[in-house]
Amino acid sequence: MTTRRILALQDVVKRVPVEFNQTNKKVSQYYGSNVFGLDAMREFLSEEAFNSIQNSMNQGTIVERKMADQVAACMKAWAQSKGVTHFTHWFQPLSGATAEKHDGFFEPIEGGRAIERFSGNALVQQEPDASSFPNGGIRNTFEARGYTAWDPTSPAFIWGNTLCIPTIFISYTGESLDFKTPLLKSLATLDKAATDVCQYFDKNVTKVIATLGWEQEYFLVDSALYNIRYDLQQTGRTLFGHAPAKGQQLEDHYWGSIPERVSAYMRDFEYEAHLLGIPVRTRHNEVAPAQFECAPVFEETNLAVDHNLLLMDVMEKVAIRHNFRVLLHEKPYAGVNGSGKHNNWSLATSTGKNLLSPGKTPKTNLQFLTFFVNTVKAVYEHADLLRASIASANNDHRLGANEAPPAIMSVFLGEQLSKVLDELEKTVQGGKMSPELKTALKMNIGRIPDILLDNTDRNRTSPFAFTGNKFEFRAVGSSANCGGPMTVLNAIVAEQLIEFKKDVDGLMTKNVEKDEAIFQILKKYITESKRIRFEGNGYGEEWKAEAKKRGLSNIPTTPGALEAMITKKSLHLFESLGILNHREQEARYEISIETYTKKIQIESRIMDDMVNNQIIPAALNYQKTLVESAQGMKDILPADEFKKVAKTQLELIKEISERVTLIKTEAALMTEERRKANNLDSPKKQANAYCENVKPYFESLRYNVDKLEAIVDDATWPLPKYREMLYLR
């Protein structure tokens, strides 16, 4: 065993749970104490400033500059009372991570002295250098200026000794360069469209809020082993690794007893999360060994997205304290389940009603059906765009595998709800409804709560499933920013609700009664979107054939999926709703396609490096040992006896030579294809070349390397093995 691997494994054996010095207080006593939330605002702000911030948060009004000065001063006082020395505008560039530049509160003054100062200008707007952030051609290299602007709807928080202020990020010319700006616009658009439709049912509704509850899956690996896996450090996944004898086939890890080291880590990061007001409440073992999940209580979508990104940062930093590293990649290990981030999405009204939850009366259930059917119709109309929203090089390894939805977008409703829609489709025939028909419809709709209570189920193979009072978008990857998929979902549902209101109002102008008009339009939508509904096994080959018959797209790779971002239909969607203009959307396509290429390029280079500098030398070193052993036997044994005794060694020597030759040859061919791809003249051509010509070598290289791992002496193999990494000690 190599010296580094021996030392790493010795370190792992010595591990004991890191003592977690959490306060004995109840969570309720310290929850949100590092957030400039309502309690802190009431304590530090004047009544006038407090009301100004509340109006901005609840109604979207602009905070006046004089109020911003007061808020900034009070925010600084609050932060400094907790030992904070710096502040930062915390934003979400299109790199997929978060970004921050820390500035001290102090300002030099005459006489070589300094004072603490934080102005309203510094709170509301900063000018970070935008030159090195992804922009997709929106700005030239010499146009480095960008702006971050305060988002009052997401409260400031303290992380470490820094006051973090959530902001949007835009270019010098005003285009969005982040995930938050279009998300906020999509939420406002959805609010308006949904509120208008709610007026059919409840005049008291003045606002509709999209809510999100994410479920974060992740793996843990001991830091000592992580530190000597070059591939894991640089790509987030193991590019090589033979499957262990025991993986997840016994299904004994899922919801099993949490290892003590892991439990100590979970308690630690949950404590940090609760200080930051992140409502993490659920923890458990996931299906694969060393895989786990945490989940929060539902929140308003913008805040939920911020909290998820912040939690990922918290998890990574806290893991280091416990001698772990967090793996948020969608597929860090081959042969076992990958990780997703299921996005549970719903709509809540200002009156406290969940629009995707049936009520106690036919009227409230008609409202439920309205939003339910319109969501299904929206997914049908923009299935390819929804697929594009979760496309990435990472997620390509996961989608369609035995734990994740396929690349085919479909909607699962459950057998009973599907029957309700089928009955509604058959019953409403157009024209004026008879009293008997109205009664029958109302009675049928009135049964929905009972139907859901006894018959709703979760379909793990569906990318978009209804689960009782919400839709679960299961295809989102574990490392993704939820803001991208949620922006798309909000936008397509908003567009559909706008169309629904237009259609219903059109019938009402023809003297069709309101309920009758709603029923007729819902019937039309049910019929039109029926092809997207699927209740069976999404993993089966039969579904691929069935989906093709239905005309549904099956786009297994990212370059193909991303094309949906720049179709005329998609460009019109975002521009007509005022969420993204053509330039902004096309820039996002360019960034996504280039990011895909870069990730495959990096993985290819690392593979090349590892096979030439680690794998092949180790294999040849072991082969040399075998050759010397065989030669020694040949020297002391008769020829006929030598052939019998040394048969296994000779076969191993031959197999190593053959596999090393294959690996060396294929690595060279892969490098040549990479060179060709790099010389192509457009990002799209490069991405397709990497996908079609470079990436196929990954599997063949891995196959032969993993075969070598299975036969090379354990003492010689340089990389920590799956059986060492997947079972936490």
NUPASE-405900 format. One record per residue (C-alpha): x, z, y; residue in one letter. Coordinates in steps of 0.25 Angstrom, whole numbers, plus 5000, padded with zeros to 4 digits. Example, Ala and Ser with C-alpha at 12.3 -4.5 7.8 and 13.67 -1.06 7.14 Angstrom:
! residues 2
504950314982A;505550294996S;
This chain:
! residues 729
500050005000M;500649975014T;501150085022T;500050065033R;498950065023R;499450185015I;499550265028L;498150225033A;497550265020L;498250395020Q;497650415034D;496250385029V;496450485018V;496850595028K;495550575036R;494650695038V;493350685047P;493750705062V;493150825067E;492150795077F;492050895088N;490550865092Q;489850965101T;488751045093N;487751015103K;486550935099K;486550785102V;485450805113S;486350895121Q;487450795123Y;486750665121Y;487050565132G;487950665140S;488950555143N;487950465148V;487450455163F;486050455158G;484750515164L;485250665164D;486550635170A;485850545181M;484850655184R;486050755186E;486950665194F;486050565202L;485150585213S;483750565211E;483750435219E;484950385210A;484350425197F;483050355200N;483850225204S;484550225191I;483350255183Q;482650135190N;483750045187S;483750085172M;482250075170N;481849965180Q;483149885182G;483249915196T;484549895204I;485350025207V;485650025222E;487050035226R;486850165233K;486250225221M;487450165213A;488450245221D;487650375219Q;487550345204V;489050315203A;489450445210A;488550525200C;488950445188M;490350475192K;490050625194A;489350635180W;490550555173A;491650645180Q;490950765176S;491150725161K;492650695164G;492550545166V;493650475174T;493350325173H;492150235173F;491950095167T;490849985168H;490549975153W;490049835149F;489849735138Q;490649605139P;490449485130L;491649535121S;490649615114G;491249745117A;491149835129T;492049835141A;492549945151E;493549955162K;493750105166H;493950145181D;494250285186G;493350355195F;494450385205F;494850305218E;496150315225P;496050355240I;496950375251E;498050485250G;498350455236G;497050525231R;495850485223A;494450505222I;493350495211E;492350385215R;491350295208F;490550205217S;489250135214G;489950005215N;490850045203A;489650085196L;488749965198V;489849855197Q;491249825193Q;492149705192E;492849695179P;493849585176D;492949485167A;494049395164S;494349435150S;492849465145F;492149355137P;491349265147N;491149135140G;491549045151G;490649115162I;491849145171R;493249085173N;494549155170T;494849175184F;493449235187E;493749375182A;492749455189R;491549515182G;490549625185Y;490049745178T;488749805183A;488149935180W;486949935170D;486150065174P;485250045162T;486350095153S;486950235157P;488350255160A;489150345150F;490450415148I;491350365137W;492650435136G;493050475151N;492350345156T;491050325163L;490450195157C;489450115165I;488750005157P;488749875165T;488449735164I;489549625165F;489449495172I;490349385178S;490749365192Y;489649255192T;488549345187G;488549305172E;488449405161S;489649435154L;489149545145D;488049585135F;487349685144K;486849595155T;486049495146P;485549615138L;485049685151L;484349555155K;483749535141S;483149675142L;482549655155A;481949515151T;481349575138L;480849695146D;480049605155K;479549505144A;479149625135A;478449705146T;477649585150D;477149565136V;476849715135C;475849705146Q;474949635136Y;474849765129F;475249885138D;475249875153K;476050005154N;477249935149V;478249915160T;479549895152K;480049855139V;481349895134I;482149835122A;482749945113T;483849935103L;484350025092G;485649975086W;486250015072E;487750015073Q;488449985059E;489950015058Y;491150035048F;492150145049L;493650125044V;494750225044D;495650195056S;496950205048A;496450085039L;495850015051Y;497150015058N;497849935047I;496749835045R;497149725056Y;495949645053D;494949765055L;495649805068Q;495649665074Q;494249605069T;493449725065G;493349675050R;494249665038T;494649525036L;495149555022F;494749665012G;494349664997H;493049734994A;493149874988P;492549894974A;491549984981K;490949934993G;489449954997Q;488849914984Q;488450054980L;487650064993E;488150214993D;488650215008H;487350175015Y;486750305021W;487750385013G;488450515017S;489250485029I;490750515027P;491250635035E;492250565043R;491250455047V;490250565050S;491150635059A;491450505066Y;489950475067M;489650615073R;490750585083D;490350455088F;488850495088E;489250615097Y;489950515107E;488750425106A;487750535110H;488650575122L;488450425126L;486950435124G;487050335112I;485850375103P;486550365090V;485750435079R;485950375066T;487150365057R;487350325042H;488250255032N;487950105031E;488050015019V;489549985018A;490550085016P;491150135029A;489950075036Q;489050165045F;487950155055E;487450225068C;486150195076A;485550245088P;484150275094V;483550155101F;483850125115E;483550025126E;484349905122T;485349895134N;485750045132L;485750025116A;486749915118V;487649995127D;487550115117H;487950025105N;489149975112L;489550105117L;489350165103L;490250065096M;491350105106D;491150255103V;491150225088M;492450155089E;493150265098K;492650385090V;493050315077A;494450325081I;494350475082R;493950485068H;495050385062N;493950275060F;493750135066R;492350085068V;492149945063L;490949875070L;491249735065H;490049675057E;490849655044K;492149735044P;492149735028Y;491849615019A;490949645007G;490149765014V;489049775024N;489449735038G;488849805051S;487749765060G;487149825072K;485649815070H;484849805083N;483549875083N;482749815094W;481349845100S;480549855113L;480049975120A;479049985132T;479050075144S;477850145138T;478650185125G;478150085116K;479050005106N;478549865106L;478949835092L;478249955086S;476749945082P;475750045089G;474450105085K;473550005090T;473349855089P;473749835103K;475049895102T;475249825089N;474949695096L;476049725106Q;476949755094F;476649625088L;476849555101T;478349605102F;478549595087F;478149455086V;478849405099N;480149465094T;480049395081V;479749265088K;480949285098A;481849305086V;481349175080Y;481449095092E;482949145095H;483449175081A;484749095083D;485049165096L;484749295090L;485749255078R;486749215089A;486649355096S;487249425084I;488249315080A;489749355079S;490949335070A;490749475066N;489349465062N;489549335054D;490149425044H;488949505043R;487749425045L;487149375031G;487949475023A;487249585014N;487049685025E;486649595037A;485549495041P;485849355039P;486149255050A;484749205049I;483849265060M;482549315054S;481549425057V;481049535047F;479749595050L;479349655037G;478249605027E;477049685034Q;477349645048L;477549495043S;476149505037K;475649555050V;476249435058L;475749335047D;474349395048E;474349385063L;474849245062E;473749205053K;472649275060T;472749225074V;472349085074Q;472149055089G;470949055098G;470049165101K;470149285091M;468849345085S;468649495086P;468849505071E;470149435072L;470549525083K;470149645075T;470949595063A;472149575071L;472149705078K;471949775065M;473049705058N;474049735070I;473549875070G;474149895056R;475549865060I;476050005062P;475650045048D;476249915042I;477649945049L;477550085044L;477550055030D;478149915029N;479249895039T;480649875032D;482049835036R;482649705031N;484149715031R;484249565030T;483449525042S;484249505055P;483049545064F;482049645057A;480849715062F;480949865058T;479649935062G;479849945077N;481049865081K;481749735077F;483149755070E;484149645074F;485049675062R;486049555064A;486749615076V;488249645072G;488849785072S;489949755083S;488949675092A;488449705106N;486949725104C;486749675118G;486849525113G;485849525102P;484949615110M;484949525122T;484549405113V;483449485107L;482949535120N;482949395126A;482249325115I;481149425114V;480949425129A;480849275129E;479849285118Q;478949385125L;478949305137I;478449185129E;477449275122F;476849315135K;476849175140K;476049135128D;475049245128V;474849235143D;474549085141G;473449115130L;472849215139M;472749115151T;471849035141K;470949155140N;471449205127V;471349355126E;472749435127K;472749485113D;472249355107E;473349285115A;474449385110I;473949365095F;474049215096Q;475449205102I;475949305092L;475349225081K;476049105086K;477349175087Y;477249235073I;477049095068T;478149035076E;479149145072S;478849155057K;480049085052R;480949195057I;480249305049R;480949335036F;480649455027E;481649435015G;483049445012N;483949385023G;485149395015Y;484649295004G;484949145003E;483549125002E;483349165016W;484349065021K;483548955014A;482249005020E;482749025034A;483248875034K;481848835030K;481348915041R;482248855051G;482948985054L;484448975058S;485549025049N;486849035057I;487849115049P;489049105059T;489249145073T;489649005080P;488348945075G;487449065079A;488049075093L;487548935096E;486148995098A;486649065110M;486748935118I;485548845114T;484648805125K;483548905119K;484549025120S;485048985134L;483648965139H;483249105133L;484249185140F;484249105153E;482749105155S;482649255153L;483849275163G;484749345152I;485849245152L;486049115158N;486648995151H;488049025155R;488049165151E;487449135137Q;488349015135E;489549115138A;489049205128R;489049095118Y;490449055121E;490949205120I;490249225107S;490849095101I;492249125106E;492149275101T;491749215087Y;492949125087T;493949235092K;493449335081K;493649235070I;494949185076Q;495449335076I;495049365062E;495749235057S;497049275064R;496949415058I;496749355044M;497949265046D;498749375050D;498349475039M;498549375028V;499949335032N;500449475037N;499749565028Q;498949505016I;499949405011I;501249495012P;500549605005A;500049504994A;501449444992L;502049584992N;501249624981Y;501449494974Q;502949514975K;502749654968T;502049574957L;503149474956V;504249574955E;503449644944S;503149524936A;504649484937Q;505049614932G;504149604920M;504649464918K;506049514917D;505849614907I;504749554898L;504749434888P;504049314894A;502849314885D;502549464888E;502849444903F;501749344904K;500749434898K;501149564906V;501349494919A;500149414919K;499349494929T;500449504939Q;500749354938L;499249324941E;499249424953L;500549354958I;499849224957K;498549264963E;499249324975I;500049194977S;498749114976E;497949204986R;499149224996V;499249064996T;497749054998L;497749155009I;498949095016K;498448955015T;497048995020E;497549075032A;498348955036A;497148865035L;496348975043M;497448975054T;497348825055E;495848825056E;495948935067R;496948845075R;496048725074K;494848815079A;495648865091N;495948725095N;494448685096L;493948655110D;492648745111S;492348885107P;491148835098K;492048745090K;493048855089Q;492048955084A;491448855074N;492848825069A;493248965067Y;491948995060C;491948865051E;493448845049N;494248975051V;493249085046K;493049025032P;494549065029Y;494149215031F;493449225018E;494449145010S;495649225016L;494849355014R;494549324999Y;495949294995N;496549415003V;495549504997D;495849454983K;497349494986L;496949624991E;496249654977A;497549614970I;498749664979V;499249804976D;498549904985D;499849954989A;500249824995T;498949785002W;499049805017P;497649825021L;496649935019P;495649895009K;494149905010Y;494150014999R;495050095009E;494250065022M;492850065017L;492850205011Y;493050315022L;493850435019R;
